[in-house]
Amino acid sequence: MSVLERITSEDAIALEDKYGAHNYHPLPVVLSRGKGVHVWDVEGKQYYDFLSAYSAVNQGHCHPKIVGAMTDQAQTLSLTSRAFYNDMLGRYEHYATNTFGYDKLLPMNTGAEAVETALKLCRKWAYEKKGIAENDAQIVVCENNFHGRTTTIISFSNDPVARTNFGPYTQGFLKIEYDNLEALERTLEEHPNVAGFLVEPIQGEAGVYVPSDGYLAGAKALCEKHNVLFIADEVQTGIARTGRLLATCGDCSCADKHCSGVPEVKADILILGKALSGGAYPVSAVLANDTIMEVIKPGNHGSTFGGNPIAAAVGIAALEVIKDENLAQNAFELGELFREEMNKFIPNCSVVNAVRGRGLLNAILINDTEDSSTAWDICMALKENGLLAKPTHGNIIRFAPPLVMTKDELLDCVSIITRTLQQFDNQ
């Protein structure tokens, strides 16, 4: 079949089913084009994208500035490996470190790669700077986390679908309850060999669980007290998704201009990905200050594609779009509006229990069990009504549209969502 030959949705799904590994369960819609907040299927039907490729497309589909940077660089120089310098990487590292306030950036490609990089960096720091005996370092993680699906990462997951029949597992991790400072304090006091605390500022895949105000600031303070590195996985929450450039920028639910004084939480190691490229190209990064990053020497870690010229050009453009178009503020304002509108609707609808989130990372809790099909059926109905979303953990539907959405578009989407939910009311 020619790549230029038209294909139906049925044929495209059949091809993936026959020739692709069955490691995903997609909604049965075959997309062929995207622009801004919209995507179109191969038959030409238009949808609002309310997933944004799991928050990778914060800047909207096919943003012209990002696409332009990518195509211009692709026609100039695409890849050198890190065997040589290139004329784009240093510019990107300079721009990104200034943007986020760190000394150094280590470039990678995917979110899972960046998490693995942060774990290695934390352990090496523990042995060479904290003085922990080699192979004894431990890293504290949270229950119901999602940091990727590599062998090491699933070793500290408690999701049986991700873990079962993939052992033996990597050792060196201590698991505690999320949003529980007492558990963290107790663990740090009982385990002197802890090197780092890895945490999502908001647990996205688990169902958009937002921690209590002050949790991240309290966790950072405990890490400082015990000389433990605070590692923030902002692969999904970062790059303006939650109404701030980073979800850790001020550990509270207010906007910057309304901040109640809760201190900013700056991670010792910051993990970024997804929207770091606006969804146009695989770009991820680990940022830290010199006292941490200097433990990495030539040969310790690397990637043939990490830091390639296209990634660097795209990374700069993607961050410029966030700043130039005030997307963090837009996400904050539209997120407040979305939750306000949903909270007006929920008391009169039996099928949904609650809405929660921050910025434009939100979820609704469906009034059914996790093993029911209700959330999936609602997403199928939303698709028919022109909006694409996906369940997580059975009875939770995550809503995360591109941050370039307008107020009128958001209210149109709220109308689609509420009308669809009414179809299932009292069924």
N, C-alpha and C positions, 0 to 999 in steps of 0.2 A: 504493500500500500504506500503510495507516494505521500510524503509529508504535507503536500499541498492539496491532496484530495480531501474533499469534504467528508465528514464523518458524523454519524448520528450519535446521540447519547447512548442508545442501546449498544451500538457497535463499540464505542469507546469503553464502556463498562465491561463488555464481554472480552475485549482485548486484555484489559488489566487483570480480569479474573483468570484468564487462561495463562498469561505469560508473566504475571507479576506475583511476588510473594504476598500472601494474605496477612500482612502485618498491620493493616488498617481496616476500619469499617466505615467508609465514607458515607455521607449522605448521598443519595443517588441523584446527583446533579453534576453535569459535565461542563465545566467552565472553559471558555475560549478567549475571553477578553475582559479587561478591567480598566476602569478609569475613575479616579477619585474614590467615592464611597460606593460605587456600583460595580457589579460584574455581570457578564452576560453568558448564557449557556450557548451550546453549539447551534441550537435552534433559534437563537436570537432573543430569548426572554431575559428581561432585565431584573436584577435583584439588588437589594441593599445587602452589603457584606457586613454582617454583625459578628464576625470572628476575626477579621483582619489577619488571617494566617497566624493565629495564636499571638496576636499583637506584634507581628513583624511589619505589617503594612500601616504603621501609625501615620505616615505621611500621605497615605492614599495610594491607590493603585497607579502605577506608571507615572509617578510625579515627574514632570518634564525636566526639572533641574537635576534630579537624581539620574534619570535615564540619559540625559545629555552628558553628564559626567562619566557615566559608565561607557557609553558608546564612543565618546571622544577618546577616552583612555584605551579602550579595546582596540581602536584603530592605530594607536601609537605604540604601546608596549603593554602586554598583558601579564607576562610572568617571567621572572628572572631566577626564581628560588632565592633563598637567603644566602646563597654562595657569593652573591654580589650585592652591592648597594643598588637601590633604584631611586629615582628623583622624586618619588611621591610619598614613600613611607614616612620619612622624617617629618614632612609637612603634616601628614595625618596624625602622627604621634604628638606633635607639638600642639595641633589644634585640639585634639581630644583631651590631652592632659590638662591644658588650660581650661577647657570647658568644665571638666569634672574636678579639677583641683588636686591632681596627683603629679608625682615626679616622673613616673615611668608607665609605659603601656607595653604589654606583651600581646602581639596580635595573633589571633587564631581565626577559625572559620565558622564553627558551629557552637551553639550554646553548650552542648555536652563537652566538647573539647575545652571550652573555657573553664567549665567546672573542674574537669580533670586537671587542668593547668593550675587552678587555684589550690587544689588539694596538694599537688606536688610542691608548689611554692610554700604553702603553709608548713608542710612537713620538713622541708629543707631548712626553713627559717627556725623551726623548733630545735633541730639538731645543731645548727651552727650558731644560733643567736641565743636561744633560751637555755640550751644546755641539756636538753632531754637526750637520754641514751638512744642510739640509733635503733630503729625498729620498735621503739616503745611509744612513739607519739600517738595520741588519740585525738579524734575530731568529733565534736558534739554536733548532732544533727537533730531535726525535729520529726516527730511522727507525721505521717501523711504528706511528707515532702514529695516534691517532684523536681529533680535536677537533671534528668536525662535518663538514658537507658543503656549506658555502657556497663560492662561487667562490674566495675568498681562502684558506680553510682547505684545500681540496683542492689548492691550488697547492703546498703543502708536504707532501702525502701521497704515499706510494709505493705505494698500492693502485691497480692499474690499473682496477679496476671503478669506483672513485670518480672517477678522473681522465680516462679516455680519452674523447676527443671533447667535452671541456668547456673547452678552452683558447680564447684565450690566458690564461696563468696570471699571477697576481700575483707580482711580484718582491720581493726583499728578505729571503729566508730562506736559512739555511745548515743543512744536514741532517747530523747526526752519529749514530753508533751509540748506542743506548740503553744505560745502565748502563756507560758507558765514560768515566771521569773524565779519562783521558789525552787522549781525543779532544776533550773539552770544553776542557781547558786549552790544547791546541794551537790550537784554533779561536779562542779568546779572545785568545791571544797574536798570532795572525797577522792578526786582523781588528779593528782598533781602533774600528771604527764599529758594533760590536755593542751593541744597546740592551737586549736581554733574552734570557733563556733560558726557553722554554716547555716544560714537561714534565708528564707524568702521573706521579704518585707510584707507581702501578702501571698498567701498560698493560693495560686491561681488554679492549677490542675485539680487540686483537692476540692474546689468549689467556690473560689474567691472568698476565702476566710481572711477577714481583716482583723489584725490583733488589736488588743486594747490600747488606747492612747497611753503613751509612755512605755510600752513594752520594749520597743527597739532601743530607746534611750537607756532604759534600765539594763537591758542585755549588754549594751556597749559598756556601760559603767562597770558591770560585773567582769566583763572581759578585761578591761583595763586594770581592775583590782588584782586579777589573777595572772596578768601578763599572758593573755590569750588573744589571738587575732580574731577580730569580728569580720566575718566574710559574708558579704551581702550578694545573694544571687538575684540580680535585677535583669536577668535575661528577658523576662516577660513584663515586669513592672516598670522597667526603666524607660528612658527616652520619652518622657511626658505622658505616658499612659495613665498615670494615676492623678493627674492634675498638677504635678511637679516634674521637674526634669528627672529626678529620681524619687522613688517612693520613700527612701531614707532621708530625703531633704526635709527635715522637720517632721518628727514622729507624732503627727496629729492629723485630724480630719479637716482642718481649716485651710484656707488659701493663704499664700504668703502675706498678702496685705491685711489679712484678718488674724494673723497668727497670735495665739494666746500666750506665746512665750516658751512653749516646749522646745528644748534645744535641738538643733540640727544634729543628726546622727551621721557621722562620716565613717564609712567602713574602712577597716585597715586594708582589706582586699575587696575590690569591686569587680563583679562579673557582669559583662554586658554582651548582648547579641541581638538577634531578631531585628528590631527597628533601628539598630545601629547602621543598617544599610537601607532602611526603608523597604525591606523585602525584595530589593532588586538583585541581591548578590549575597552569598554566605560570608558574613563578617561578624566576628566576635572578638572580645578583648578582655584582658585582665589588667586592672590598674592597681598600683600600689606606690608607696613612697620608696625612696632609695634604700632606707634601712631594711626594708623587706625584699625588694626586687633585686638588690645587689647580690643575693645568694645564688641567683641563677647565672651560670657561667656558660661559655660556648660548649655545645654538645650536651648540656643538661636537658634541654627541651627545644622543640621546634616543629615546624610544619613547612612542607614545600610551598603550599599555597598561602599560608598565613602571612599577612603583610604584603601581598602582591599589589602591583600598581593599581589594578582595577579596584580592588577592595579599598585601598587608601583613598582614591578619588571619590568613590561612592560614599565612604564613611564621612568624609568632610562635607560633601553635598547634603547628606542626610541630616547631619547635625545642624547645618546652616538653615535648612528648611524648618526644623523645629523652632529655632530661634527667630528667624525672620517672619514666620507666620504665627508666632505666639501660640503654638499648639498646646503648650502646657496649660495656659490660662483657658483656652477654649475647652480643653478636656475637663478642667475643673468646673467651669460654668455649666457645660452640657451634662456632666455627670450629676451635678446637683439637681438640674432640671429633670433628668431621667428618673432619678430615685423619688423626687417629689411627685411626679406624675404617676409612677407605679404605686406609690404609697396611697394615693387617692383612690386607685382602682382596686387594690388588693382586698380591703375590707368587704367588698361586695362581690368577691369571686372566690368560690370554694376550691378551685383547682390550684391556687398558688398561695403559699404561706407567707413569704417574705421576699424582699429584695435587699441585697447588700452589695457593697462595693465602695470604690473610691475612684474619683475621676471617671473615665470611660472604661473602667474594668469593673463590670457588675455581673451579678447572677441573680436568678430567681429560683426559689426552692419550691418544687412541685409537690403538691400534697398527695404523695403516693410513696410506696416503698422503693428502695434502690433497685430491686430486681424487676420492677414493673416496666412496661413499655411506654408509659404515659408521656414522659419527657421526649422520648424519640418521636412518638406520634405527634406531639405538639410541634416539634421541629420540622416534621414532614408537612404539617399544615402551614407552618410559617413559610416554608419553601413555596408552596402553592400560592401563597398570598404575597410573594415577592420579597421575602427576607430570609437570609441564610444564617442559621445559628446551629449549635451542636451541644448535645447533652454532655455532662461530665459526672462521673460517679452516679449514674443511673437516674436520679431524680432532681438533678440540678442543671439548669440551662445557663450557659455563660453568654454574656452580651458584651462585645468589645469592638465597636465600629471604628473605622479610621478616624483619626483626630481632626481631619479637615472637614468633618461634617458640620453643617450649618444648623441653626436652631430650628428652622422650618423643616429641614430633613429629619432631624431628631424627632420632632413632634409627629411627623408623618409615620416614622417607624414605631413610635409609641402607640399610635392608632392601629397599626397593623398587628402589633403584639397583643394589645388588649382585645381587639376584635377576634383574634385567633384563640386567645385563652377563653373567651366567652363561648366559643364553639364547644369547649370541653367542660364547661361549667355544669355541675350537677349530673354529669354522665354516670 
